[in-house]
Amino acid sequence: MPVALQLLVTVVSGLYTSLWGAFKDSPYEGWKPRTFPRSIWFHLALFALLCLVPPWRARLGDLTLFQLFFLVMGLERFLAEIYKGFFRTEDQQKYFVPSRITFFGRHVGSDAARYAAGTAIVAAVFAVLWIDLPVERFWMFVVTAYGTGLLVSLGGAYKDAPFEGFRPLKFQRSGLVLAVLSPLFWFADPGGPAVGLGFLIYMNGGLERFAVEYYKTYVQRNMSGKFRPDLPRREPELRMRERFHYAALAIIAALAALYVVEAVLPGAGG
């Protein structure tokens, strides 16, 4: 797979993440051109890291571009949430649900404790990438998808439940969504080798954010729940943010076309 195409897909994956973040947050924080491409740079940094480690680079070369799109998105989303919770220091007054990690809803005053816990979790995130167990059967794709969704829900519940309450049905949402969507990765590369479990977990993490955030952000039009409900909203950003949705739709259309080229047409011709 040409590196130039991989880089392009990585940039577009980061752009999609930046678009939904800007759509949700700009009415509260304003449009920030300087920070908008932050997810793009993070995606590129992670892609570079994957290329620098020989075992990961070899497995990266076996992926389709469709799979790569979600791999870097999932890995970036896991690490971005860890960064915001454990390493970033900012004023929490504007948030209804603090971005800084709490201990079951209680403020953690020790920066050293936060940094130590965050470092351990980052190490665990990268350790998962080393799991190269081939995922070959359809039921394994379904189980991996559902388990990844539960992992995402567990992190969200730990962060949000002390402030919003625990909702059992909502807790199952990510797992069920990914289980339903798991055939996408099952059919993604009909002629290629089996994908490793570690990579598949982050591919599913990216797909979960891609699907769930699209529904919450662009379909339900929910305002970002992390901000205090009494914060004023910026009318100019509310009016202009629809362009982010149009850009997201263009990326979705391109991604669908890519899937057809990589997964459907080779199977039809074989």
Secondary structure, DSSP 4 states (H G I P E B T S, - for coil): --HHHHHHHHHHHHHHHHHHHHHHHHHHH---TTTTTHHHHHHHHHHHHHHHSHHHHHHHHTS-HHHHHHHHHHHHHHHHHHIIIII-----TTBSS-SS-EETTEE---HHHHHHHHHHHHHHHHHHHT---EE-SHHHHHHHHHHHHHHHHHHHHHHHHHHH---HHHHHHHHHHHHHHTHHHHSS-TTSPPEEHHHHHHHHHHHHHHHHHHIIIIIS-PPPTTB-TTS---HHHHHHTHHHHHHHHHHHHHHHHHHIIIIIHHHHH-
